Amino acid sequence: MVSGAPIIQDGKPVGAVTDVLDNDPTTNYGIFIKNMRDAAA
């Protein structure tokens, strides 16, 4: 299972923090919303 949490700055979503490895909940990373949008296009 992969989970995540939004990163909010000045009341606007700017990215997300997400789990990298399912078996290691201490390993996370952040990704900017622009990168997510570009990947979805």
GILINVEN-V984353 format. One record per pair of residues at least 24 apart in sequence whose ideal C-beta (glycine too) atoms are under 10 Angstrom apart, sorted by the first residue. I is the first residue (numbers start at 0). J is the second residue. If there is no record, write none. Layout:
I;J  I;J
This chain:
2;27  3;27  3;29  3;30  4;29  5;32  6;30  6;31  6;32
